[in-house]
Amino acid sequence: MNNEQMTTNGRMDEHRNVLQIVLRFFIGGGVGFLIAVALLMLFSVAMVGGKLSPTYLFQYTIGVSFFAVFFVVKICSRFLGAMMISGGLAVGSIFFLLLLLVGYVGFDTMSAEQGGLGLCISALLGGTLSGIPLPISLTRGRKRNGSRRK
């Protein structure tokens, strides 16, 4: 192989790696959005049934968006490779953009006073907090003794 072929293959590998990372972010944001929609539907059924108070609808939505992004980044980290704080922030921002898109399509007006800022902060905070690496002592289980006696 000559130098041109080696540099071309190296660039192709770099592009492939970048595309895989971006795809992880979009998969995470989409799965988080689907989890949030499913949880909010469950909450709406509970509200109709009288189990939850509808006065706290905005607080439920903020909590669901936080936990959906938090857990989806943890799940994606396990199955698709480790994500750091920036990866969690990217997943949170894609999740918020999906929420923004649905809000734009579904409602007449959109303004920050209608709760968009709270949803943005909760999604970004959930992604950021899930991207913080845990100390080694919390991530590993108890050490087992190498020799077991029967």
Secondary structure, 3 states (H helix, E strand, C coil): CCHHHHHHHHHHHHHHHHHHHHHHHHHHHHHHHHHHHHHHHHHHHHHHCCCCCHHHHHHHHHHHHHHHHHHHHHHHHHHHCCCCHHHHHHHHHHHHHHHHHHHHHHCCCCCHHHCHHHHHHHHHHHHHHHHCCCCHHHHCCCCCCCCCCC
